[in-house]
Amino acid sequence: MTDREIHGNIREIDIIVEMAQSFVDYAMSVIVSRALPDVRDGLKPVQRRIIHAMNEANMGAGSRHKKSATVVGDTMAKFHPHSNDAIYDALVRLGQSFSLRHPLVDPQGNFGTIDDPPAAMRYTECRLAQISTKLLESIGEDTVDFVENYDGEHQEPSVLPARFPNLLVNGSQGIAVGMATNIPPHNLGEVIDACIHAIDNPDASIEELMQFVKGPDFPTGAYIVGTGGIRDALTTGRGSVKMRAVADVQEIRKGRNAIVITELPYQVSKDRVL
């Protein structure tokens, strides 16, 4: 093998190594800074920045509602320099009672339905929900670290203080690079009871904690079919929770019956059920 061939092979190896490192950097950016929530406050970066921007603008639960476009603009200008549509989509989901067990944003206006999109941000209004105060409580008392924003002009929290386990209560979905998460929402009271038991009994088994948390608590109701999938999810991290809509046959007029659906499986559209 000539020197020229050796140098060529070395250069190819260097390129492969550079590409591999670049992909790892990209993957970590997607995992940590975009698609997956932080286990401490249960929020993705865009959600945390929206809540922080609203708190900075004094849009607490006792304030008046303000235009969603204002929140999107503040968040994009100060903390999240990405698409305004992506920020608004995240804001809307934080205020949808059929998406979150306990919505973190108090909406006003058309925030969409399971099947229909929301109105444009210039029409809708919002403020922080009461439960969001428990995510922000004591944030100004050195409870969490603050870091510089993207241009170094502002400070943003690396995580919110979170006085309740939001990740379990509201759940989360996200697809990153090489990994994904799909955590269903759970009942707030059950989760808090389980947390207290775990604090008092650090070696508590999953079986003990399942005495408090029976399974997911979906905002749209419906039936959970079987408990095997719940047990698999809680013990192994992987499990399939099968659901069924709540339906009843009713006589809508003489001689004519209809199947009336009153509760839908979580994140399943009406068209799919039909």
C-alpha angles and dihedrals in degrees: 000000000000125000089250092056091047092052089047092053092047090051091051090051090050091052092050091050091049091049091048092050091047091052092049090050091049092047093051090048091054093044098046104026105035126009111032129059126238109250091222098064101008093235135125116225094259092051092048091049092050092052092045092049091050091049091050089052091052093245095149127151091273096051129088121268116264132198114283088225088065092055092046092049094048093046093048095045098046110025118003114043096190139100116322088219091058091050093047092048089054091046092051093051091052088060101043114106090201093054102044126040088219110018114221094207126058105221131205120192132014107340092167134251134252089278104025132066122239125259118268117285092250089065103043128072135199149172134186117288119239093253090058089071086070089057092051101036113134092000090140094054101076092265093134137024120260122211134190118271123238095285099031095244098108140032124235131183116257087213135357121249090243110193091199132042097262094173091065097035098051100019124209142233127204142148116210131164112300094349142054140184133215111174117171122221120262137201112278095219093048093049093049090050089051091049092052091049091049091050091050092042110032092180094052113145126232088251090058093048090048088063085070102033107047094179142295121333108211120202092222094052117215128142127295108218110217130342100238093092092050092052091048091050094049096044102037106018091244125087143131119233109202117205138191130199120244108246137170134186110236134177105241094181136350111304094002127097131188135195104239116199114203103170129036129205112258113283093354116131124233090240092058092051091048 
